[in-house]
Amino acid sequence: MCPATLEIKNLGLSPYEESLQIQKELVASRRSGGVPDQLLLQEHPHVITMGKSAPEEHIIMTKEQLDDHGIRVFHVGRGGDVTYHGPGQLVGYPILDLKPDRKDLHRYLRDLEEVLIRSLSALSVRARRRDNLTGVWIEDRKIAAIGVRVSSQWITSHGFSLNVRNDLSYFETIVPCGIKNVEVTSISNELGEWVEVDMVSEIVIEEFSKIFELKVDKRLTDNAF
């Protein structure tokens, strides 16, 4: 049996609100069978996103301070708490139909973690999970966040963010993922050298296709990085 197809959309530096609209349209198309499974990869301008359970006090700065830093805030319909996106961070939004045999939210989250752990291993960065905490860690330093939405029809949206070479000082504007006093790191920070987002994205695509048993169709891949 041939694996199902995965279409990659590399959106480059993309405004957050545009990605939300693209996700909405692709979820509808995936539900109707109009498109195969999708993986959107991009960077975002400085933005803070608030999950459904995120309290406002997990944003530390005032609105005026956020405006001064050029940071926008969005309340979105994903799980999880508060997180930050910005240039130099690889953000992935899988639009997958988990039917018929992957209808397990816990498994889906662990699979996303495994994609990132294996991708980091390919870069000689040893990452791990932490008990009862979603995301990926280097020792006690968080390097990747995950926050997803799965519709009643088992179509996924939102996804993960992996710190590649982003300015980590922006995480001081929030309580990352609602975890106080957490240290945040990046691939470049761990390796002590500049790492390009497009190179990391290629590794993530490869590991994602393996974990989810999907075949990347090069004819359907849009390279924008």
N, C-alpha and C positions, 0 to 999 in steps of 0.2 A: 504493500500500500504506500503510495507516494505521500510525503508530508504536505500539509496545507501550505499555502503561500503567505508570505509576509511582505507587505509593501512598506518601504522606508520613505519617510518625508523628512529631509533635512531642511529646516526652516531658517537656519542662521540666527542672527540676533532679531528676535521677533517680539513685538509688544505683547504683553500678557493677555490683554483683552482679545487680540486677534487669535491667539492660540485657543482661548476658551471657545470662540465661535467656530474655529476649525474642528475642535473636538466635538462640539454639539452636532455639527453637520455630519461628521464621520460616524458618530455613534448611531445616528438615524440611518445612514447608508449601510453600516455594518449589520444593523438589526434587520434591514430589508434584504440583505444579501447583495447589495449593489457594489460593495467593495470587499476585498479580502481583509484579513487581519492587518492592522496598521501599527507602525511605531513612529511617532513624531519625535524628532530630536531637535533641540534648539538651545539658545541662550536667551535670557530676558534682560531688558533694562532693569534697574533697581526696583524691586517690588517686594512687598510683604503680603503673604496670603494667609488667611484665617480659615481653618477648617471649621466644621459644624460645631465642634465642642470647644473651640478656642475662646478663652475669656479675654476681654479687651485689655486687662492689665498685663498681659503677656507681651504687649508692645510697650517698650520702656519709654520711648521718646514721645513728646507731644506732637500734635498735628503740625504745628509750626516748625518744629525741629525736623520732622520728616520731610516737609516741603523744602526746607533749606538744603537737605541732603538729596533732594530729587527722588524720594522714595514714595511710590504709590501703594495704597492698601486695597486689597480685594477680599471680600468675604465670599467663599466658594463652597460648593456642595460636596466636598470630599471629606473623608475621615481624617483624623489627626488634629493637631493643634496649630500652632503658628510656625511659619517658616519664611525664609528669605531666599529670593532668587536674584541673581545679578550676572553681569558679564564675566566670563571665565568659568562659569558653572554649567555643566552639561545637564539639561533637563529633558527627561523622557516621558512621553505620554503614550502608553500602549492602548490601542483601541482593539480589544480582542473579544471574540465570542467564546466564552468559556464552556459553552455547551458542546458536546454532551457529557464529557468525562473529566472536566476540570472545575466543576461547580463547587468549589471549596475556597472560601475567602482566605482562611488561614494558609492553605497551601499556596495560593496566589501570592500572598505577601512574602512567604518564605522563598518562593521561586524568584521573585524580584530581588530579594536580598542575595540569593545565590548568584544571579547574573552579575551583580556588582562585586561580590566577593571574588568571583572567578576573574572578572575583568581587572580588578586591582592586583590579583595574583600574577596576571600576565605582565603587569608593570613592575613586578618585584615589590609590591606593597602588600604586606600580610594583614588582612582584614578579618573581622569576625562579627558574629551576632552578640547581643547581650540579652540575658534572660528577661522576658517580660517587656522588652523595649523594641519597637519596630525601627529598623534602620541598620546602618553598617558602621562599624567602629574600628579604629586603629588603637588597640589597647583601650583606654577610656576616652579617647578623642573621637568625636563624631565626624564622619567624612561624607555620609550620604543619608538623606531623609527620604521617607516614603509616605505618601498619603494618597489613597485611591478612592474611587467611587465605582461600585458595581451595580448596574441597574437591575430591576426585577427580571429582565430578560437575560441577565448574565453577560451584559456587554460592559467592558471596563472603560474607564477614563481616568484622567489625572495620572499620577504615577510617581516618579522618583527624581531626585536631584543629587548630582554627584559633584562635589567640589574639586575642580581641576586646578585652576590658577586664579581663582577669584579673590578679591580683597576681603579677608576674613573679618576685618574690623566692622563691617556692616552687620555682622551677627550680634554686635553689642546693642543693637536697637531693639532686640527681642529676647524673650526667653525661649531659646531654640527648642521647638517641639514640646514646649511646656516643661522642660527639664532644667531646673535651676542649677547654676554654677557648672554647666557643662562646657567643656573645651571643644572648639570646632577646629578641624584641620582640613587640608587639601592635599591632592596628589603632589603638586609642586612643593608644598611645604614639607611633606614627608621625604621626598627625594632630594630636596635641596637644589632643584633645577627647574627651568621653565618647561612646562608640558603643554602641548597644543591640544585644544578641545577636539579638533577634528580627528586627531590620531586616537584619542580615547574613544570617540564615538564609533570608530571602526571596530575596535575591540569589543565594545558593548554590543554592537549589532551581531557580531559573531557569537558571543556567549548567549545572547538573548535567543537567537535562532536555535541554538543547541538545547537550552533548557526547555523552551516551549515547543520544540520539535516542529519548527516551521522552516520552510525553504525561502530564502530571500530571492525574489525575482528581480534580477538586475534591470530588466526592462521597466519595472515599476518603481525604481529607486530614483528619487529626486535629490541630487547632491547640490546643496546650497552653501555649505561651509566653505 
